[in-house]
Amino acid sequence: MSATSERTGSGADERLLGTSPLRTLLSRPELGSVVGAIAVFVFFAVAADGFVRASSLSTVLYASSTIGIMAVPVALLMIGGEFDLSAGVMVTSSALVSSMFSYQMTANVWVGVGVSLLVTLAIGAFNGFMLTRTKLPSFIITLGTFLMLTGMNLGFTKLIDDTVSTKTIGDMEGFPAAHAVFASTFTIGGVDFKVTVLWWLALVAVASWILLRTRTGNWIFAVGGNQDAARAVGVPVTRTKIGLYMGVALGAWISGQHLLFSFDAVQSGEGVGNELIYIIAAVIGGCLITGGYGSAVGSAVGALLFGMTSKGIVFAEWNPDWFKFFLGAMLLLATLLNAWVRKRAEATT
């Protein structure tokens, strides 16, 4: 009997043995966030009256979805080894372009929606192009974009509308249809849910399919793990990174249209600081700062944790000033738990 057979205790080659369920479970990036989500849910179910009501859970899901729509593409970008600090204000830029173009051109709002999509994708492509051409860190590139968009959002809005907010477009042609797509409400079992929940779930499903079932998913993990090695084996690093930034732009466009068609006007200063929340949701969900590790499902769980915490504090009637404290504590605990899970997974291999 060979040494391999002796180690396995049978005549089978150990390379042919199936992976143990425990090893598979511990290797999942989102394990830590799932454990944390369960703990947070149980905590607020006990501490906050009404937290487990169907209407309350609908509110939690809405809060989670508005973060999750952006957290999914941000997670893919982080798996690819990059950041986007312009993601928050890009949402506002998308909404502003759609609103102002429709109003100034007195066009059907769907024309503004289409123009907004092109402009937002162009911003994402610009981020990716500048990153790959200049070789500067994504922190510097997207911080520059963040500052430019922040100034442009305010400058163009005041220049065109003479105020810091856009004109209302609720009475324009196409608004009801656009509202139905981006900001409507649907009912299940007598409970109202926002359509953003469907957008969120769809993005999670598509992103998970890309990561786990396509060659592009392999490229994303490869460029995030070791960019030079990935290029050496033929991975199109430049195209992959530009595509990831355009994915973030697509999420920003969806979020921006929801923002616009929920209120029919947009404040030019919105969105600043939200990019950190998207990154926090991705990190809580198991994405590594260094890239090459994470999942779309994990980012969704991270967004759900954000939603449960933000609304759980309200239902518990606590001082909302403490929310950022709990968010920071969750980030640290989730990161520590994810590190522990990875070590345990490596120890079982």
BELKAGI-V380522 format. One record per residue. RES is the residue in three letters. NEAR is the number of other C-alpha atoms within 10 Angstrom. Layout:
RES NEAR
RES NEAR
This chain:
MET 7
SER 9
ALA 9
THR 14
SER 13
GLU 13
ARG 12
THR 13
GLY 11
SER 12
GLY 12
ALA 13
ASP 15
GLU 14
ARG 9
LEU 7
LEU 9
GLY 7
THR 10
SER 10
PRO 9
LEU 10
ARG 15
THR 11
LEU 13
LEU 20
SER 18
ARG 18
PRO 25
GLU 29
LEU 21
GLY 26
SER 32
VAL 22
VAL 13
GLY 21
ALA 22
ILE 11
ALA 13
VAL 18
PHE 18
VAL 13
PHE 13
PHE 20
ALA 17
VAL 13
ALA 15
ALA 17
ASP 13
GLY 16
PHE 24
VAL 16
ARG 11
ALA 14
SER 15
SER 17
LEU 19
SER 17
THR 19
VAL 21
LEU 23
TYR 20
ALA 22
SER 28
SER 26
THR 22
ILE 27
GLY 37
ILE 29
MET 34
ALA 35
VAL 34
PRO 27
VAL 33
ALA 36
LEU 33
LEU 30
MET 28
ILE 31
GLY 28
GLY 25
GLU 25
PHE 25
ASP 27
LEU 25
SER 31
ALA 30
GLY 25
VAL 28
MET 30
VAL 30
THR 28
SER 29
SER 31
ALA 33
LEU 28
VAL 25
SER 25
SER 26
MET 25
PHE 18
SER 22
TYR 18
GLN 12
MET 11
THR 14
ALA 14
ASN 16
VAL 25
TRP 16
VAL 17
GLY 24
VAL 23
GLY 14
VAL 17
SER 25
LEU 23
LEU 15
VAL 18
THR 26
LEU 23
ALA 15
ILE 22
GLY 26
ALA 22
PHE 18
ASN 24
GLY 25
PHE 19
MET 16
LEU 22
THR 17
ARG 9
THR 9
LYS 10
LEU 11
PRO 14
SER 19
PHE 15
ILE 14
ILE 22
THR 23
LEU 16
GLY 15
THR 22
PHE 21
LEU 15
MET 13
LEU 19
THR 22
GLY 15
MET 15
ASN 25
LEU 19
GLY 15
PHE 17
THR 23
LYS 15
LEU 11
ILE 13
ASP 13
ASP 12
THR 15
VAL 18
SER 19
THR 23
LYS 19
THR 16
ILE 21
GLY 17
ASP 9
MET 15
GLU 15
GLY 15
PHE 17
PRO 15
ALA 14
ALA 19
HIS 20
ALA 15
VAL 17
PHE 21
ALA 20
SER 17
THR 15
PHE 12
THR 10
ILE 7
GLY 6
GLY 9
VAL 13
ASP 14
PHE 19
LYS 20
VAL 20
THR 26
VAL 20
LEU 14
TRP 20
TRP 24
LEU 17
ALA 13
LEU 22
VAL 23
ALA 14
VAL 12
ALA 21
SER 18
TRP 13
ILE 17
LEU 20
LEU 13
ARG 11
THR 11
ARG 11
THR 16
GLY 19
ASN 17
TRP 24
ILE 30
PHE 23
ALA 24
VAL 25
GLY 26
GLY 18
ASN 15
GLN 20
ASP 13
ALA 12
ALA 19
ARG 15
ALA 10
VAL 9
GLY 9
VAL 20
PRO 16
VAL 21
THR 16
ARG 14
THR 19
LYS 25
ILE 20
GLY 20
LEU 25
TYR 28
MET 23
GLY 22
VAL 29
ALA 31
LEU 22
GLY 25
ALA 29
TRP 28
ILE 23
SER 27
GLY 30
GLN 27
HIS 24
LEU 23
LEU 27
PHE 25
SER 17
PHE 13
ASP 20
ALA 19
VAL 24
GLN 19
SER 25
GLY 16
GLU 19
GLY 18
VAL 19
GLY 13
ASN 18
GLU 23
LEU 15
ILE 19
TYR 29
ILE 28
ILE 27
ALA 32
ALA 37
VAL 27
ILE 34
GLY 35
GLY 34
CYS 30
LEU 21
ILE 18
THR 14
GLY 23
GLY 25
TYR 22
GLY 25
SER 25
ALA 32
VAL 25
GLY 28
SER 35
ALA 31
VAL 27
GLY 36
ALA 33
LEU 26
LEU 26
PHE 29
GLY 22
MET 25
THR 25
SER 20
LYS 23
GLY 28
ILE 20
VAL 15
PHE 18
ALA 17
GLU 12
TRP 12
ASN 9
PRO 14
ASP 9
TRP 11
PHE 18
LYS 12
PHE 11
PHE 15
LEU 19
GLY 12
ALA 12
MET 22
LEU 20
LEU 15
LEU 16
ALA 26
THR 22
LEU 14
LEU 19
ASN 25
ALA 16
TRP 14
VAL 21
ARG 19
LYS 13
ARG 14
ALA 17
GLU 12
ALA 9
THR 13
THR 9
